[in-house]
Amino acid sequence: MEGDLYRFKKSTYSDNGSGGCVGVALAGGGVRIRDEKDPLGDQLVFGASAWGELLAQLKTMPWPTSIVRKSNQ
């Protein structure tokens, strides 16, 4: 199964009581993202440049304080 081919790391932002768990794996010069509640389900696949662009955009977005990780955690 495809989900078993990559070493996924669970996000430290995941599972803050909301039930959301995201796993990320490096794969062939890119990145794969999956829902940790369904590890054999569909995955998002990004090339390296697309992943970098996504992260840059996410860093500039105004996030509700309820989902922003506190610096002392």
N, C-alpha and C positions, 0 to 999 in steps of 0.2 A: 504494500500500500504506500502511496505517495507520502502520507504523513509520517511514516516510519523512516524515510530516507534522509531526513534532515534533523539536526539537533536544535530543537526549539527551546528558547529561553522565555520564561514567563515574565511579562513586564512587571516592574516594581510598582507601577501605577495601578495594576489590576487588583481586583478582589478587595476593594475598599468598602465592601458591604453591598455594592450595587449588583453583584453577580456577574460583572463584566470581567472576563479574563482573556487577555490577548497574548499570543505567543509569537515570537519573531525568530527567524533562522536566516543565516547567511547561506546563499545558494547560487553557485555559478556566477559570481560577480554581481549578484543582486540580492534581493531580500524577499522572503516569504512571510506572510502574516496569516495566522489562523485563530479561530475561536477555540480556546482551550477546553470549553465544554463539549466540543465536537471535533476532536483532533483528527479524525479521518474525513471530515467534511471538506467543503471547498476552501481554497486559500486564495489570498490576493498575492500576486507576484509583481514585483517592481524591479526594473533595471536599476543600476547604481545611480545614474543621474536622475531618474524619476523619483527614487527614494530620497535623494538629497533635496530635490525641489519640494517634495511633500513635507519633509521635516522643516524646511525653511518657512513654508507657508503656515504650518501649524504653530511655529514659534511666534508668529506675528499676530495670531488670532486672539481676540479677547475671550478668555475662558471663564465660565462661572466659577466663583470661588469654591463651590461645593465639589468640584472635580479637580482642582489644582492641588498638587501635592505640597504639603507644608514643608518648609526647609528644615524643620527640626525633626522630621520623621526619618 
